[in-house]
Amino acid sequence: MLFVYGTLRDPDILAALLGRPLESLAIRLATAPDHRAVYYPGRVYPALVPAPRAIAEGLLLAPLSSRDLALFDAFEGEEYRRGALTVLCDGEAVSAQAYLPVQPIGADAPAWTLETWTRLHKPAVLAAEQTMSQSLRSMPDTPID
């Protein structure tokens, strides 16, 4: 399972990246306790950082194939690493993976919201994503456990 907390919560971005209908995924609301989404320094997208008593909203995605994860890895780039994170979904703790920033970012960084990003940056990011992901999706797809 993958927890997404930033631009991948936008259904248009997620569908453009995966190149398939989102109905093929189980998408559930989830939160990351003691974390918050902040602006990645110098960027328009977020990073998830530890922050006591904060709650980061997101989505839990499953099932994912190795191709899906390769697409997510390429989308997230070298600024993130996929790591383990415990999230809450339907009131229960769930072990998931999430893309976490490689560089340390303080919890005092400016808060990032999907609403602001959608209003200011979505059209340009969506156009670029559609172009990039088309070539990435030519990779073979292998289901994973």
Summary of the structure (lengths in Angstrom):
residues: 145
radius of gyration: 14.6
end to end distance: 10.0
largest distance: 42.3
contacts: 413
relative contact order: 0.26
helix: 34%
strand: 39%
